[in-house]
Amino acid sequence: MAGRPAGIAAAAEVGDAIIRLADVFRIYREADVETVALRGIDLEIAPGEFVAIMGRSGSGKSTLLHLLAGSDRPTAGRILIDGLDLSRADEDQRAALRGRHVGIVFQHQNLVPFLTLRENVVLSSVLAGRPVDRLVAVDLLARVGLEHRADHRPAQLSGGEQQRAALAAVLVTRAPIVLADEITGELDSRNAELLLDLLHEVHLVDGVTLVLATHDPVVAARADRIVELRDGRVASDRRLA
């Protein structure tokens, strides 16, 4: 990965892992109520792996992805992304990591609603510091089968089309890590399969490290490896290929 955001500590012991979590806890407190979302997570993911994070609602999947994206911070433990210590980084440093190094596709609200798809892709590239012109944006939309929708706004698209457009907005950043959180949860089987095919292609062709959170075992089976969370802990970690 080129160019660490200034001020983020580098870890000499990272080795071959592009993602490393060491004894990570995330505890939420509201008044006198304490909720432990993650309980001592240890996890390593190698460059180019496709890992499914599986578990029921409330198991900690989304919390884990938000931590990997740098949009949240652990209560305790360390999180390193290609040697960058997110657990010690401030918000500006974590924001510098997002977009350029970590692409994110969530279940909802991936796109700016008042912009066209073409404009969303261009904006994503600008925010990542990799400006592209409108023709390149359309080429990326073509890759996900949406070049004919380039001048439509998100509300004019189906759920499956919105998720594919969000993937195009991630691809334009050329981020080496892509996080996807329950992105097939509200799609019919045909659109879910199409989106998973695209993700698998991106993983293989572009060589990205793909981390996909899901509660669906059929979706998880597309990965190289399944890490199952239960009550905020790693219950199992098995390789499929």
C-alpha positions in Angstrom: 0.0 0.0 0.0 1.5 3.4 -1.0 1.5 6.4 1.3 0.5 5.9 4.9 -1.6 8.7 6.4 0.6 10.9 8.5 0.9 10.1 12.1 -0.4 6.5 12.0 2.0 4.1 13.8 3.4 1.3 11.7 3.7 -2.2 13.2 6.9 -4.1 12.5 5.3 -7.4 13.5 2.6 -7.5 10.9 4.1 -10.2 8.7 2.0 -11.3 5.8 -1.4 -10.2 7.2 -3.0 -7.3 5.5 -5.6 -7.2 8.3 -4.8 -8.1 11.9 -7.0 -7.8 15.0 -5.4 -8.6 18.4 -7.6 -9.0 21.5 -10.2 -6.5 20.2 -13.1 -5.5 22.4 -15.9 -3.1 21.5 -18.1 -2.0 24.4 -21.0 0.4 24.1 -22.1 2.3 27.1 -25.4 4.3 27.5 -26.1 5.6 31.0 -25.7 2.5 33.3 -26.2 0.0 30.5 -23.1 -1.7 29.0 -23.2 -3.8 25.9 -20.2 -5.9 24.9 -20.4 -6.2 21.1 -16.9 -7.8 20.6 -15.1 -9.9 23.2 -11.4 -10.4 22.6 -11.3 -10.9 18.8 -8.1 -12.3 17.3 -8.1 -12.5 13.5 -5.6 -12.3 10.6 -6.5 -12.0 7.0 -3.9 -12.4 4.2 -3.7 -10.2 1.1 -6.1 -11.3 -1.6 -8.2 -13.5 0.7 -12.0 -13.6 0.4 -13.3 -14.0 3.9 -17.0 -14.3 5.0 -17.8 -13.1 8.5 -20.8 -15.1 9.4 -23.2 -15.0 12.4 -26.7 -14.2 13.5 -28.0 -10.7 14.1 -26.2 -9.2 17.1 -23.2 -11.5 16.8 -20.8 -8.5 16.1 -20.5 -8.7 12.3 -21.4 -5.1 11.5 -19.4 -3.8 14.5 -16.3 -5.7 13.2 -16.7 -4.2 9.7 -17.1 -0.7 11.1 -13.9 -1.1 13.1 -12.1 -2.4 10.0 -13.4 0.6 8.0 -12.0 3.0 10.7 -15.5 4.5 11.2 -15.4 3.2 14.8 -12.7 2.6 17.3 -12.1 -0.4 19.6 -12.5 -0.1 23.3 -9.4 -2.2 23.8 -7.0 -4.2 21.6 -5.3 -3.4 18.3 -6.4 -3.2 14.7 -3.8 -3.0 12.0 -4.6 -2.6 8.3 -1.5 -3.4 6.2 0.7 -2.2 9.2 -1.3 0.9 10.0 -2.5 1.0 13.6 -6.1 2.2 13.4 -6.6 1.8 17.2 -4.2 4.6 17.7 -5.2 6.8 14.8 -7.4 10.0 15.2 -10.4 10.6 13.0 -8.5 12.5 10.3 -6.1 9.7 10.0 -8.8 7.1 9.8 -10.7 9.2 7.2 -7.5 9.3 5.1 -7.5 5.5 5.1 -11.1 5.1 4.0 -11.8 5.4 0.3 -8.2 5.2 -0.9 -7.3 2.0 0.9 -10.6 0.5 2.2 -13.7 0.4 0.0 -17.0 -0.1 1.7 -20.4 -1.3 0.5 -23.1 -1.3 3.1 -26.7 -2.6 2.9 -28.1 0.9 2.6 -27.1 4.5 1.9 -24.0 3.9 -0.3 -24.8 6.5 -2.8 -25.5 10.3 -2.7 -29.2 10.4 -3.6 -29.3 13.7 -5.5 -26.4 12.7 -7.8 -26.5 10.5 -10.9 -24.6 7.2 -10.9 -22.0 8.8 -13.1 -21.6 11.7 -10.7 -21.5 9.3 -7.7 -18.6 7.4 -9.3 -16.7 10.6 -10.1 -17.2 11.9 -6.6 -16.0 8.7 -5.1 -12.8 9.0 -7.1 -12.2 12.6 -6.1 -12.7 11.8 -2.4 -10.1 9.0 -2.8 -7.7 11.3 -4.4 -7.9 9.5 -7.8 -9.9 11.9 -10.1 -11.4 10.3 -13.2 -13.3 11.8 -16.0 -16.9 11.0 -16.9 -16.0 8.5 -19.6 -14.0 6.4 -17.1 -16.9 6.5 -14.8 -19.2 5.1 -17.4 -16.7 2.4 -18.2 -16.8 1.3 -14.6 -20.6 1.4 -14.6 -20.4 -0.8 -17.7 -18.4 -3.3 -15.8 -21.3 -3.8 -13.3 -23.9 -3.7 -16.1 -25.2 -0.2 -15.5 -23.8 2.0 -18.3 -27.4 2.5 -19.5 -28.2 3.9 -16.1 -25.3 6.4 -15.9 -27.6 9.4 -15.8 -30.2 8.0 -13.4 -30.3 8.8 -9.7 -30.3 6.1 -7.0 -34.0 6.3 -6.4 -34.7 5.3 -10.0 -32.9 2.0 -9.6 -33.8 -1.3 -8.1 -32.1 -2.5 -4.9 -29.8 -4.8 -6.9 -28.8 -2.0 -9.3 -28.0 0.3 -6.4 -25.7 -2.2 -4.9 -23.9 -2.7 -8.2 -23.6 1.0 -8.6 -22.1 1.2 -5.1 -19.6 -1.4 -6.1 -18.6 0.7 -9.2 -18.1 3.6 -6.8 -15.7 1.5 -4.7 -13.8 0.1 -7.7 -13.0 3.5 -9.0 -10.9 4.1 -5.8 -8.7 1.1 -6.5 -8.8 0.3 -2.8 -6.9 -3.0 -2.1 -9.5 -4.0 0.6 -13.3 -4.1 0.1 -15.7 -4.5 3.0 -19.3 -5.6 2.3 -21.9 -5.7 5.0 -25.1 -7.8 4.4 -25.3 -6.4 0.9 -27.5 -9.3 -0.4 -29.9 -9.2 2.6 -32.8 -7.4 0.8 -32.2 -8.7 -2.7 -34.0 -11.4 -4.5 -32.1 -14.6 -5.4 -31.3 -13.5 -9.0 -29.9 -10.1 -8.0 -28.1 -11.5 -5.1 -26.4 -14.1 -7.3 -25.4 -11.4 -9.9 -23.9 -9.2 -7.2 -22.0 -12.1 -5.7 -20.6 -13.0 -9.1 -19.4 -9.4 -9.5 -17.7 -9.5 -6.1 -16.1 -12.8 -6.9 -14.8 -11.4 -10.2 -13.4 -8.3 -8.5 -11.7 -10.5 -6.0 -10.1 -12.7 -8.6 -9.4 -10.2 -11.4 -8.4 -7.2 -9.3 -6.8 -9.2 -6.5 -8.6 -7.3 -3.7 -8.9 -8.6 -0.2 -12.7 -9.1 0.3 -14.3 -9.2 3.7 -18.1 -10.0 3.5 -20.4 -10.0 6.5 -23.5 -12.2 6.1 -25.9 -14.3 8.1 -26.6 -16.4 5.0 -24.7 -19.7 4.7 -25.3 -19.8 0.9 -23.6 -16.4 0.5 -20.8 -17.3 2.9 -20.1 -20.5 0.8 -18.8 -18.2 -2.0 -15.8 -17.2 0.1 -12.4 -18.9 0.5 -12.8 -18.9 4.3 -15.6 -18.5 6.8 -15.1 -16.9 10.2 -18.2 -17.4 12.4 -18.9 -14.9 15.2 -21.1 -15.9 18.2 -21.8 -13.4 21.0 -18.9 -11.2 20.0 -16.4 -14.0 19.9 -14.8 -16.1 17.1 -16.7 -19.4 17.3 -15.0 -21.0 14.3 -12.6 -20.3 11.5 -12.5 -22.6 8.6 -11.1 -22.6 5.1 -13.3 -23.8 2.2 -10.7 -23.9 -0.5 
